[in-house]
Amino acid sequence: MNSRIILSAALMALAGAAQAQSPVVEWTSPRLEGGTGLNGWSCCRPEKTNVMATDAAGNAYIVGYRPLGPATVWSVSKIDASGALVWQASNAGPERRFDYAYAVAVDAHGDPVVTGRSSQGGWSNMLTIKYSGADGSLLWEQRYRGPEGASGSAVAIDPAGDVIVIGTQRGRYIGEDYATVKYRGSDGAQLWASGYGRVSNESDTPNAVAVDRSGNVFVTGSSGRDQFSNFATIKYDGATGAQQWVALYAPQVWGSSVAHFALDLAVDSRGDPVVTGKSDGARNNDFATVKYDGATGAQRWAARFDSGPSGAIYYGDEAKAVAIDGNDDVYVTGGTAGVRGYNWRMATVKYSGVDGSEVWRAISQLPSTKDSAYALVVDAAGVQVAGWATDAAGKYYPTAIAYSPVTGAQLWTATFDQASSDNTSVSALKPAGDGAYYLGIDHYYTRDAHFIKRYHVAP
């Protein structure tokens, strides 16, 4: 039976009253030294959900970077389903200066591919390495510099097992542009590379990549100066890298397009991409979610989420992640802030995949001082969002909430024990494939260590 039909039936089974469920933590990994995510904080980049991936056997892989003397090296860790550390691999570039691993994906053979940034010859390179899933040995390595430096930020594997990496490249006097590079999965040979820069000497920053069933590549991010940026979504022919279309989203607010940053992307069963992110609205930031026709790039619908009541001045509705269910309906999660940016709360919205109409919205009612979501999974068990919540003393804890996909009713909430004495937050949430889930957790402020927790949901 088609897996999407199975998932649709499972979602309908959850339409009734919320069950007395709760997550049970099976184990927490050892401390894994190093930070995770893009180096440096930005309001307009995705959170760190790219740093963890799982394979078909239920193993988890997490990447980061750590200091080594005056330099920085990247690290890759494999944890099996029992919580044992299987192997760790690191990379010290040829100059042993500054190497950062930002994203990982795993192919059908269980071999992880990692991308990030590495110094060589005085330039920053987009470094991509494929490791053996069995023992962590290096299978191949490729560097892409672009005109005057490049950096990788996300990676995807297509149906043929080939590797697509996105990031930024710099050119003299032209600012930063999108860089999308495809490598052959078996040996790392570069198959094609494509850049995109809408306006000279401004910043075009890709944040997410997805591949459809035919191997076509979709990339989204932001294009333009921070104060006047657009969602910029591109479709490439997966075989040749030829640009098929470019779609911009920048609604007029206060007489100009202002600032719009696309942060995540998913592709439905028809091959239509759905993009979400942060967009300036009438009362500061809103969630903005846009669905495009995969063939032409024409906008099918756009939906905005503003949590505030009529007449209130609200700040900071920021979408972080998007997912699509077996019916092609769309889920978005992130954070919503109260008046003048205080009292962040997890916010999750379901939209009809057909026309973008809002089906339900859920704002967290946790007893925390504040909380926000970064990661999202939609599967037969329901809708799970994860991020952080603070206690009365202001300390950050990894936190998750589950909802019924049909009604939006809350199924359970969980604030997890600290993995260390420091403030910690969820950076990634991934299904293990056997009914369990992995949380990627890192230090919220210091970013000097990360952990993995595995849990399952008990009735």
C-alpha positions as CSV (number, residue, x, y, z in Angstrom):
1,M,0.0,0.0,0.0
2,N,1.2,3.5,-0.8
3,S,3.0,5.0,2.3
4,R,1.1,8.3,1.9
5,I,-2.2,6.5,2.1
6,I,-1.1,4.7,5.2
7,L,0.0,8.0,6.8
8,S,-3.3,9.7,5.9
9,A,-5.3,6.9,7.6
10,A,-3.1,7.2,10.6
11,L,-3.7,10.9,10.8
12,M,-7.4,10.4,10.7
13,A,-7.2,7.9,13.6
14,L,-5.8,10.8,15.7
15,A,-8.8,13.0,15.2
16,G,-10.4,12.0,18.5
17,A,-9.7,13.3,22.0
18,A,-6.1,13.7,23.1
19,Q,-4.6,10.6,24.6
20,A,-2.8,10.4,27.9
21,Q,0.6,10.1,26.2
22,S,4.0,11.0,27.3
23,P,7.5,10.7,25.8
24,V,9.9,8.3,27.6
25,V,13.6,9.1,27.3
26,E,15.6,5.9,26.5
27,W,19.1,7.5,26.8
28,T,21.2,10.6,26.5
29,S,24.4,10.4,24.6
30,P,27.8,11.4,26.1
31,R,28.8,15.0,25.8
32,L,30.0,15.7,22.2
33,E,32.5,18.5,22.2
34,G,31.9,21.4,19.9
35,G,29.3,23.8,18.6
36,T,26.6,23.2,16.0
37,G,24.9,25.3,13.4
38,L,26.1,28.3,11.4
39,N,28.9,30.2,12.9
40,G,27.4,33.5,14.2
41,W,23.8,34.3,15.1
42,S,21.4,35.8,12.7
43,C,17.6,36.5,12.9
44,C,17.3,35.6,9.3
45,R,19.1,32.2,9.0
46,P,17.5,28.9,9.8
47,E,18.1,27.3,13.1
48,K,20.3,24.3,13.3
49,T,18.1,21.5,12.1
50,N,20.6,20.5,9.4
51,V,23.2,19.4,11.9
52,M,21.6,15.9,12.5
53,A,20.4,13.1,10.3
54,T,19.3,9.5,10.7
55,D,19.8,6.4,8.6
56,A,17.5,3.4,7.8
57,A,19.0,1.3,10.5
58,G,18.1,3.9,13.2
59,N,21.5,5.4,13.7
60,A,21.9,9.1,14.3
61,Y,24.7,11.4,13.0
62,I,25.4,14.9,14.3
63,V,28.0,17.4,13.1
64,G,29.7,20.5,14.6
65,Y,33.0,22.1,15.2
66,R,35.4,22.4,18.1
67,P,38.6,24.3,18.9
68,L,42.0,22.6,18.4
69,G,44.7,24.9,19.6
70,P,44.4,28.2,17.7
71,A,42.4,26.5,15.0
72,T,38.8,25.1,14.6
73,V,38.1,21.6,13.3
74,W,34.8,20.0,12.4
75,S,33.5,16.9,14.0
76,V,31.1,14.1,12.9
77,S,29.7,11.6,15.5
78,K,27.6,8.5,14.9
79,I,25.4,7.2,17.7
80,D,23.6,3.9,17.4
81,A,20.1,3.0,18.6
82,S,21.4,1.9,22.0
83,G,23.1,5.2,22.6
84,A,26.6,3.9,22.0
85,L,29.1,6.2,20.2
86,V,30.1,4.1,17.1
87,W,32.7,6.5,15.7
88,Q,33.8,10.1,15.5
89,A,35.6,11.7,12.6
90,S,37.2,15.2,12.4
91,N,38.7,17.3,9.7
92,A,41.6,19.6,10.0
93,G,41.9,21.5,6.7
94,P,45.2,21.8,4.9
95,E,46.0,25.0,6.7
96,R,44.7,23.8,10.1
97,R,42.9,27.1,10.6
98,F,39.1,27.3,10.6
99,D,36.9,24.4,9.6
100,Y,33.2,24.3,10.4
101,A,30.7,21.5,9.7
102,Y,27.2,22.9,9.3
103,A,25.0,20.1,7.8
104,V,24.7,16.4,7.2
105,A,22.5,14.1,5.1
106,V,22.7,10.3,4.9
107,D,22.3,8.2,1.7
108,A,20.5,5.0,1.2
109,H,23.6,3.0,2.0
110,G,23.9,4.7,5.4
111,D,26.9,6.8,4.4
112,P,26.8,10.4,5.7
113,V,27.7,13.5,3.6
114,V,28.8,16.6,5.5
115,T,29.2,20.1,4.3
116,G,30.5,23.4,5.8
117,R,33.3,25.8,5.5
118,S,37.1,25.3,5.4
119,S,40.1,27.6,4.9
120,Q,42.5,27.0,2.0
121,G,44.9,29.3,0.2
122,G,43.6,32.3,2.1
123,W,40.1,31.6,0.9
124,S,37.0,30.1,2.5
125,N,35.9,27.0,0.6
126,M,32.7,25.0,0.5
127,L,34.0,21.7,1.8
128,T,32.0,18.5,1.3
129,I,33.1,15.1,2.6
130,K,31.4,11.7,2.3
131,Y,32.2,9.2,5.1
132,S,31.7,5.5,5.4
133,G,28.8,4.9,7.7
134,A,30.4,1.7,8.9
135,D,33.6,3.1,10.3
136,G,33.8,6.9,9.6
137,S,36.6,6.5,7.0
138,L,36.7,9.2,4.3
139,L,35.2,8.1,1.0
140,W,35.7,11.3,-0.9
141,E,36.3,15.0,-0.4
142,Q,35.5,18.0,-2.6
143,R,36.1,21.7,-2.3
144,Y,34.2,24.5,-4.2
145,R,35.6,28.0,-3.9
146,G,33.5,30.0,-6.3
147,P,35.0,33.3,-7.6
148,E,36.3,34.5,-4.2
149,G,35.3,32.1,-1.5
150,A,32.3,29.9,-0.6
151,S,30.7,28.2,2.3
152,G,28.2,25.2,2.5
153,S,25.1,25.4,4.7
154,A,22.8,22.5,3.7
155,V,22.9,19.2,1.9
156,A,20.4,16.8,0.3
157,I,20.6,13.4,-1.4
158,D,18.6,12.8,-4.6
159,P,16.8,9.6,-5.6
160,A,19.9,8.4,-7.5
161,G,22.1,8.9,-4.5
162,D,23.9,12.0,-5.8
163,V,24.6,14.9,-3.5
164,I,23.3,18.5,-3.7
165,V,25.0,21.1,-1.6
166,I,23.9,24.7,-1.1
167,G,25.7,27.7,0.4
168,T,27.0,31.1,-0.5
169,Q,29.8,32.2,-2.8
170,R,31.5,35.6,-3.0
171,G,32.6,37.5,-6.0
172,R,34.6,40.7,-6.4
173,Y,32.2,43.7,-5.8
174,I,29.1,41.6,-6.1
175,G,28.4,40.6,-2.5
176,E,27.2,37.1,-1.7
177,D,25.3,34.8,-4.1
178,Y,23.5,31.5,-3.9
179,A,25.8,28.6,-4.8
180,T,24.3,25.2,-5.6
181,V,26.7,22.3,-6.4
182,K,25.9,18.7,-7.4
183,Y,28.3,15.8,-6.9
184,R,28.1,12.2,-8.0
185,G,27.4,10.2,-4.9
186,S,29.7,7.3,-5.8
187,D,33.0,9.2,-6.2
188,G,32.3,12.9,-5.6
189,A,32.9,14.1,-9.1
190,Q,31.3,17.5,-9.6
191,L,28.4,17.2,-12.0
192,W,27.3,20.9,-12.1
193,A,27.4,24.2,-10.2
194,S,25.0,27.1,-10.4
195,G,25.0,30.5,-8.9
196,Y,22.2,33.0,-8.4
197,G,22.6,36.7,-7.6
198,R,19.6,39.0,-8.1
199,V,21.3,42.4,-7.4
200,S,25.0,43.2,-7.5
201,N,26.8,44.0,-4.3
202,E,23.9,42.7,-2.1
203,S,23.4,39.5,-0.2
204,D,21.7,36.5,-1.6
205,T,21.6,33.8,1.1
206,P,20.2,30.3,0.5
207,N,18.8,28.5,3.6
208,A,17.1,25.3,2.5
209,V,17.3,22.7,-0.3
210,A,14.9,19.9,-1.3
211,V,14.7,17.4,-4.1
212,D,11.5,16.0,-5.8
213,R,10.9,12.5,-6.9
214,S,12.4,13.2,-10.4
215,G,15.6,14.6,-8.9
216,N,14.7,18.3,-9.6
217,V,16.3,20.6,-7.1
218,F,14.6,23.5,-5.2
219,V,16.5,26.1,-3.2
220,T,15.1,28.9,-1.1
221,G,16.5,31.8,1.0
222,S,16.6,35.5,0.9
223,S,17.7,38.0,-1.7
224,G,18.6,41.6,-1.2
225,R,19.7,43.8,1.7
226,D,18.4,42.9,5.2
227,Q,16.0,45.8,5.2
228,F,14.7,45.1,1.7
229,S,15.0,41.4,1.1
230,N,12.7,38.9,-0.8
231,F,12.0,35.3,-0.4
232,A,13.9,33.9,-3.5
233,T,13.0,30.3,-4.5
234,I,14.7,28.6,-7.5
235,K,14.1,25.3,-9.3
236,Y,17.0,23.6,-11.1
237,D,17.0,20.8,-13.5
238,G,18.6,18.0,-11.5
239,A,20.4,16.5,-14.5
240,T,22.0,19.7,-15.9
241,G,21.7,22.4,-13.2
242,A,19.9,24.6,-15.7
243,Q,17.7,27.1,-13.9
244,Q,14.0,26.4,-14.5
245,W,12.4,29.3,-12.7
246,V,12.9,31.9,-10.0
247,A,10.0,33.0,-7.8
248,L,10.2,36.1,-5.5
249,Y,7.9,36.9,-2.6
250,A,7.9,40.4,-1.2
251,P,4.5,41.8,-0.4
252,Q,4.2,45.6,-0.1
253,V,4.1,46.8,3.5
254,W,4.3,50.5,4.5
255,G,4.7,51.3,0.8
256,S,7.7,49.1,0.2
257,S,8.7,45.4,0.2
258,V,10.7,45.7,3.5
259,A,12.3,42.5,4.8
260,H,11.3,38.9,4.0
261,F,13.5,35.9,4.8
262,A,12.7,32.3,3.7
263,L,14.1,29.8,6.1
264,D,12.7,26.3,5.2
265,L,11.3,24.3,2.3
266,A,9.4,21.1,1.7
267,V,8.1,19.5,-1.5
268,D,4.7,17.8,-1.7
269,S,3.7,14.6,-3.6
270,R,2.9,16.6,-6.8
271,G,6.4,18.2,-6.8
272,D,5.1,21.6,-5.6
273,P,7.5,23.4,-3.2
274,V,6.2,25.1,0.0
275,V,8.4,27.8,1.5
276,T,8.1,29.4,4.9
277,G,9.9,32.1,6.8
278,K,9.9,35.5,8.5
279,S,8.1,38.3,6.8
280,D,7.5,41.9,7.8
281,G,3.8,42.6,8.2
282,A,1.5,45.4,9.3
283,R,2.5,44.7,13.0
284,N,6.1,43.7,12.5
285,N,7.0,40.1,11.7
286,D,4.6,37.4,10.5
287,F,4.9,33.8,9.5
288,A,4.7,33.8,5.7
289,T,4.1,30.5,3.9
290,V,4.0,30.3,0.1
291,K,3.2,27.3,-2.2
292,Y,4.4,27.3,-5.8
293,D,3.5,25.3,-8.9
294,G,6.5,23.0,-9.2
295,A,6.4,23.0,-13.0
296,T,6.1,26.8,-13.6
297,G,6.9,28.6,-10.4
298,A,3.6,30.3,-10.4
299,Q,2.3,31.1,-6.9
300,R,-0.5,28.8,-5.9
301,W,-1.2,30.5,-2.6
302,A,0.3,32.5,0.2
303,A,-0.7,32.4,3.9
304,R,0.3,34.7,6.7
305,F,0.1,34.2,10.5
306,D,-0.1,37.1,12.9
307,S,-0.9,35.9,16.4
308,G,-2.0,39.2,17.9
309,P,-5.6,40.3,18.5
310,S,-7.1,43.1,16.5
311,G,-5.6,46.4,17.4
312,A,-2.7,45.0,19.4
313,I,0.9,45.8,18.6
314,Y,2.7,42.5,18.4
315,Y,6.3,41.7,17.5
316,G,8.1,38.7,16.4
317,D,6.0,36.0,14.7
318,E,8.9,34.0,13.3
319,A,8.4,30.7,11.3
320,K,11.3,28.2,11.6
321,A,10.2,24.9,10.0
322,V,7.7,23.5,7.5
323,A,6.5,19.9,6.9
324,I,3.9,18.2,4.7
325,D,1.6,15.3,5.6
326,G,0.2,12.4,3.6
327,N,-2.7,14.6,2.4
328,D,-0.3,17.3,1.2
329,D,-1.5,19.6,4.0
330,V,1.1,22.0,5.4
331,Y,2.4,22.5,8.9
332,V,4.5,25.4,10.1
333,T,6.1,26.0,13.5
334,G,8.2,28.7,15.1
335,G,7.7,31.4,17.8
336,T,5.3,34.2,18.5
337,A,6.2,37.1,20.8
338,G,3.9,39.3,22.9
339,V,3.9,43.1,23.1
340,R,7.3,44.6,22.3
341,G,8.9,41.1,21.9
342,Y,8.4,39.6,25.3
343,N,7.0,36.3,26.3
344,W,7.9,34.1,23.3
345,R,5.6,31.1,22.8
346,M,5.7,28.1,20.5
347,A,3.3,28.6,17.6
348,T,2.2,26.0,15.2
349,V,-0.2,26.3,12.2
350,K,-1.9,23.8,9.9
351,Y,-2.9,25.0,6.4
352,S,-4.9,23.3,3.7
353,G,-2.5,22.2,1.0
354,V,-5.1,23.0,-1.6
355,D,-5.7,26.7,-1.0
356,G,-3.6,27.7,2.0
357,S,-6.6,28.2,4.3
358,E,-5.9,27.9,8.0
359,V,-7.1,24.7,9.5
360,W,-6.0,25.3,13.0
361,R,-3.4,27.1,15.1
362,A,-1.9,26.2,18.4
363,I,0.0,28.5,20.8
364,S,1.8,26.8,23.7
365,Q,0.3,27.0,27.1
366,L,3.4,25.8,28.9
367,P,4.1,27.0,32.5
368,S,7.4,28.3,31.3
369,T,8.4,31.9,31.3
370,K,8.9,31.8,27.6
371,D,9.4,29.1,24.9
372,S,9.9,28.8,21.1
373,A,10.0,26.0,18.5
374,Y,12.8,25.3,16.0
375,A,12.1,21.8,14.7
376,L,9.0,19.9,13.4
377,V,8.1,16.3,12.5
378,V,4.8,15.2,11.0
379,D,4.2,11.4,10.9
380,A,1.7,8.7,11.8
381,A,2.2,9.6,15.5
382,G,1.0,13.2,15.0
383,V,2.7,16.6,14.9
384,Q,5.7,17.1,17.1
385,V,7.5,20.4,17.6
386,A,10.6,21.0,19.6
387,G,12.7,23.9,20.8
388,W,13.3,25.4,24.2
389,A,11.5,26.7,27.3
390,T,12.7,28.6,30.3
391,D,12.0,28.1,34.0
392,A,11.3,30.8,36.5
393,A,15.1,31.4,36.9
394,G,15.4,32.0,33.2
395,K,17.3,28.7,32.5
396,Y,16.7,27.1,29.1
397,Y,15.6,23.5,28.8
398,P,14.9,21.2,25.7
399,T,11.1,21.1,25.2
400,A,8.7,19.4,22.9
401,I,4.9,19.4,22.3
402,A,2.7,17.0,20.3
403,Y,-0.6,17.9,18.6
404,S,-3.3,16.0,16.8
405,P,-2.8,16.8,13.1
406,V,-6.6,16.9,12.6
407,T,-7.8,19.1,15.4
408,G,-4.7,20.7,16.8
409,A,-5.5,19.4,20.2
410,Q,-2.5,19.0,22.4
411,L,-1.5,15.3,22.9
412,W,1.4,15.8,25.3
413,T,4.1,18.2,26.4
414,A,7.6,17.4,27.7
415,T,10.4,19.5,29.2
416,F,13.5,17.2,29.2
417,D,16.2,17.1,31.9
418,Q,19.3,19.1,31.2
419,A,22.0,17.2,29.3
420,S,24.5,19.3,31.3
421,S,24.5,22.1,33.8
422,D,24.4,24.8,31.0
423,N,21.4,26.2,29.2
424,T,20.4,23.8,26.5
425,S,18.0,23.8,23.6
426,V,16.8,21.5,20.8
427,S,18.6,22.1,17.6
428,A,17.0,19.2,15.6
429,L,14.2,16.6,15.8
430,K,14.4,13.5,13.6
431,P,12.4,10.2,13.5
432,A,14.5,7.1,14.2
433,G,12.5,5.0,11.8
434,D,11.4,2.5,14.5
435,G,8.8,4.6,16.3
436,A,11.4,6.5,18.4
437,Y,12.8,10.0,17.9
438,Y,16.1,11.7,18.2
439,L,16.6,15.2,19.7
440,G,19.7,17.1,18.8
441,I,20.6,19.3,21.8
442,D,23.2,22.0,22.2
443,H,24.3,24.6,24.6
444,Y,22.1,27.7,24.0
445,Y,24.6,30.3,24.7
446,T,28.1,28.9,24.8
447,R,27.6,26.4,21.9
448,D,30.6,24.4,23.1
449,A,29.0,21.0,23.3
450,H,26.1,19.0,21.9
451,F,24.1,15.9,22.8
452,I,21.5,13.5,21.4
453,K,18.5,12.2,23.3
454,R,16.4,9.2,22.1
455,Y,12.8,8.9,23.2
456,H,9.6,7.1,22.3
457,V,6.0,8.0,23.1
458,A,4.2,5.8,25.6
459,P,0.4,5.6,25.8
